[in-house]
Amino acid sequence: MLARWLQTPSRLASCALLVALALGAFLHFAPTPSSYGKGMEVLGQPATGLYLGRPQAIRSDEWMVYTPYVQMAVAKAPATDTGAPYHVPLRSFMPLPVRDWGLAFKPYYWGFLVLPPAQAYATTFLFHSLAFVLGWMLLFRVLGVRTLVAFPGALVLYWAQFTQVWWTTNAGSFAYGPWVVVAWATIANPVARTLVASYLLCTWVIASGYPPFLYAFGLALAVLVAAFRRDLFTLPRVATALAAIVVAAAVGYAYYDAIYEVMAHTVYPGDRRVTGGGVPWQELLAHLLPWFSTTGFEPIPQVINSNACEIGVLGSILPAAAIAYSPWRTLRFDRRHRVPIALVLGTLAFVLA
């Protein structure tokens, strides 16, 4: 529909002009979702340059760790912080714009090669956001969802509580997984499919040096494809997937091997674990009823020893609304959908268990 509308030269020129103006304004103001204003407060400095909203203390991993790391990496172009007495390598599970071979798998940081630091940092978050929305929309299309539903669905995921509270330090974990599946599912040529899927999977792995997000989204993506596109599980495509996994595992290990070795022996996060029965029932129920256990972004008083990140869930009230307002005939059980429904509900039960 949009493509047909843009076929008129004047409309196409108008859209191009609007995009150019929007990009120019973006590069001028260089907005980011960073809460570094909190860091400035801790240092006793005025927080300047705030256009909208307010800094959030909960994302201390961003304003106390990630953003200062990025500043160090930009100020120290080599891969080592020569300003510190220990010459610490600037390679972290939070991906940084370090000019080593890993930069080839960090396209969101390529702006640092040509733009001033402020504009490059802003384009990093813009790149993540566009990759997230477009990637999940394309994935939904691959799964058989109409564009008019897939695009709003991607926006729902983007603005979901879980996505937003973790976004500033884990955007790459959320944005690039769908692209791997889209490439694997849509590229016909096996060689091109293997190369593109391998590159995208390497990008995702290096952007997700903290493994739990890889596990969670990898499981979700595998279940979605198995439920709604079982036709994709042919021998050539499975071989492509296995090849891409081997390549990405090798690249990820080569890039992060020293870091994994150190972090595995730390109390946090190396020894962080949650055992069975360790999640309160209010938090479990929130996966089915979003906002059940929160007021705003914060936990309700009944949920103790938690915070906005730990209580965040990836969901919306849309499924409940669909059930509540749809005519009964649209909700009747269809035998053709037994396998998808069983896979999705079975996986949900497994995760809740």
PyMOL commands that set and color helices and strands:
alter all, ss='L'
color gray80, all
select helices_A, chain A and resi 2-5+9-29+36-42+60-75+101-105+107-113+117-142+147-158+161-175+177-186+190-206+211-228+230-232+235-263+281-286+308-311+318-325+328-330+335-352
alter helices_A, ss='H'
color red, helices_A
select strands_A, chain A and resi 80-81+88-89+294-295+298-299
alter strands_A, ss='S'
color yellow, strands_A
deselect
rebuild
show_as cartoon
